[in-house]
């Protein structure tokens, strides 16, 4: 996806590489650790390992994982997303793309954060269509999830609790 200009901040989305992993892990720790630490024990080494393995998988088998980063013209990471295919609901053999992560730099303006999530949805849908997967499932465990799910709803997702589903046409 070409760069965008929102709030005068230029950025570009691109596939993640191994060199992005430290910034991805740092963003997760800085902005989202408090969302999980009441339930899970955050482990930066485990997250580094898991995201690195996904980046390698994406490189060698691009239709299995989508890990994309948004960086400013000054190379600052402002968002990243991670999607994986070959997932199924327990009640169906229909394949889904499951969104594992949709993180944005929470210090950015709300207008830019909305634009970044909208970009992510575009990335997911384009990638899922290219991979031949017709269902997308995006979930959130954040305490403040209304705006995130509202963006999904506006984009045609069927929101059920903290889950948003879309069957691509």
C-alpha positions as CSV (number, residue, x, y, z in Angstrom):
1,X,0.0,0.0,0.0
2,X,1.4,3.4,-0.9
3,X,2.2,6.0,1.7
4,X,-0.6,8.0,3.2
5,X,-0.7,11.6,4.6
6,X,-2.8,12.0,7.7
7,X,-2.2,14.8,10.3
8,X,0.8,15.7,8.1
9,X,2.6,12.4,9.0
10,X,3.7,10.4,6.0
11,X,4.0,6.7,6.4
12,X,4.3,3.6,4.3
13,X,3.1,0.0,4.9
14,X,5.4,-2.8,3.9
15,X,6.0,-6.5,4.8
16,X,7.8,-6.9,8.1
17,X,11.4,-8.2,8.1
18,X,13.6,-9.5,10.9
19,X,14.9,-6.0,11.5
20,X,11.4,-4.9,12.5
21,X,11.1,-7.4,15.3
22,X,12.7,-5.4,18.1
23,X,10.5,-2.4,17.4
24,X,7.4,-4.6,17.2
25,X,8.1,-6.1,20.5
26,X,8.9,-2.7,22.1
27,X,5.6,-1.3,20.8
28,X,3.7,-4.3,22.3
29,X,5.4,-3.8,25.6
30,X,5.0,0.0,25.7
31,X,1.4,0.2,24.6
32,X,-0.3,-3.1,25.2
33,X,1.3,-4.9,28.1
34,X,-1.2,-3.5,30.6
35,X,-4.0,-5.0,28.5
36,X,-2.8,-8.5,29.1
37,X,-0.8,-8.6,32.3
38,X,-3.8,-9.3,34.5
39,X,-4.3,-12.5,32.6
40,X,-1.0,-13.5,30.9
41,X,2.6,-13.1,31.9
42,X,4.1,-10.9,29.1
43,X,7.3,-12.4,27.9
44,X,9.2,-10.3,25.3
45,X,11.5,-13.3,24.5
46,X,8.5,-15.5,23.6
47,X,6.9,-12.7,21.6
48,X,10.2,-12.0,19.8
49,X,10.4,-15.7,18.9
50,X,6.8,-16.0,17.7
51,X,6.9,-12.9,15.6
52,X,10.3,-13.8,14.1
53,X,9.1,-17.3,13.2
54,X,6.0,-15.7,11.5
55,X,8.2,-13.2,9.6
56,X,10.3,-16.1,8.3
57,X,7.2,-18.1,7.4
58,X,5.8,-15.1,5.6
59,X,9.1,-14.8,3.6
60,X,9.2,-18.4,2.5
61,X,5.4,-19.0,2.2
62,X,3.8,-15.6,1.7
63,X,0.2,-17.0,1.6
64,X,0.5,-18.4,5.2
65,X,1.2,-15.3,7.3
66,X,0.8,-11.5,6.8
67,X,3.0,-9.3,9.0
68,X,3.0,-5.7,7.8
69,X,4.5,-2.6,9.4
70,X,3.7,1.1,9.0
71,X,6.8,3.3,9.3
72,X,7.1,7.0,9.0
73,X,9.5,8.7,6.6
74,X,11.9,8.8,9.6
75,X,11.6,5.0,10.1
76,X,9.5,5.2,13.2
77,X,7.2,2.2,13.7
78,X,3.6,3.5,14.1
79,X,1.6,0.4,13.5
80,X,1.8,-3.3,12.6
81,X,-0.5,-6.1,12.0
82,X,-0.3,-9.9,11.9
83,X,-2.7,-12.3,10.2
84,X,-2.6,-16.0,9.8
85,X,-4.6,-18.3,7.5
86,X,-5.6,-22.0,7.9
87,X,-7.7,-21.3,11.0
88,X,-11.1,-22.8,11.5
89,X,-14.1,-22.4,13.9
90,X,-14.9,-25.5,15.8
91,X,-18.3,-25.7,14.1
92,X,-17.1,-25.5,10.5
93,X,-14.3,-26.6,8.2
94,X,-14.4,-23.2,6.4
95,X,-11.0,-21.7,6.4
96,X,-10.5,-18.3,8.0
97,X,-7.9,-15.7,8.2
98,X,-7.5,-14.8,11.9
99,X,-6.1,-11.5,12.9
100,X,-3.5,-12.1,15.6
101,X,-2.4,-8.5,16.1
102,X,-3.5,-5.0,15.1
103,X,-1.3,-2.6,17.1
104,X,-1.0,1.1,16.6
105,X,1.2,3.6,18.4
106,X,-1.2,5.0,21.0
107,X,0.7,8.3,21.2
108,X,-0.5,9.2,17.7
109,X,-3.7,11.2,17.1
110,X,-7.0,9.3,17.2
111,X,-7.6,10.4,13.6
112,X,-4.3,8.7,12.5
113,X,-5.0,5.6,14.6
114,X,-8.4,5.2,12.9
115,X,-6.7,5.6,9.5
116,X,-4.1,2.9,10.4
117,X,-6.7,0.4,11.5
118,X,-8.6,1.1,8.2
119,X,-5.4,0.5,6.3
120,X,-5.0,-2.8,8.2
121,X,-8.4,-3.9,7.2
122,X,-7.5,-3.2,3.6
123,X,-4.3,-5.2,4.0
124,X,-6.2,-8.2,5.5
125,X,-8.8,-8.2,2.9
126,X,-6.4,-7.9,0.0
127,X,-4.1,-10.6,1.4
128,X,-7.0,-13.0,2.2
129,X,-8.4,-12.6,-1.3
130,X,-5.0,-13.2,-2.8
131,X,-4.5,-16.3,-0.6
132,X,-8.0,-17.6,-1.5
133,X,-9.5,-17.3,2.0
134,X,-13.0,-15.9,2.1
135,X,-13.6,-15.4,5.9
136,X,-11.8,-13.0,8.1
137,X,-12.0,-13.1,11.9
138,X,-10.7,-10.1,13.9
139,X,-10.9,-10.1,17.7
140,X,-9.8,-7.9,20.5
141,X,-9.2,-8.3,24.2
142,X,-8.7,-4.6,24.9
143,X,-10.7,-3.1,27.6
144,X,-11.6,-0.1,25.4
145,X,-12.7,-1.8,22.2
146,X,-15.8,0.1,21.1
147,X,-14.0,2.3,18.5
148,X,-12.0,-0.6,17.1
149,X,-15.1,-2.7,16.6
150,X,-17.0,0.3,15.2
151,X,-14.4,0.6,12.5
152,X,-15.0,-3.0,11.6
153,X,-18.8,-2.6,11.6
154,X,-18.5,0.4,9.2
155,X,-16.4,-1.8,6.9
156,X,-19.1,-4.5,6.7
157,X,-17.9,-6.9,9.5
158,X,-20.5,-8.7,11.6
159,X,-19.5,-7.7,15.1
160,X,-20.4,-10.3,17.8
161,X,-19.1,-9.4,21.2
162,X,-15.4,-8.8,20.8
163,X,-15.3,-10.8,17.5
164,X,-15.7,-9.3,14.0
165,X,-16.3,-11.6,11.1
166,X,-16.5,-10.8,7.4
167,X,-17.2,-13.2,4.5
168,X,-15.5,-11.7,1.4
169,X,-17.4,-11.8,-1.8
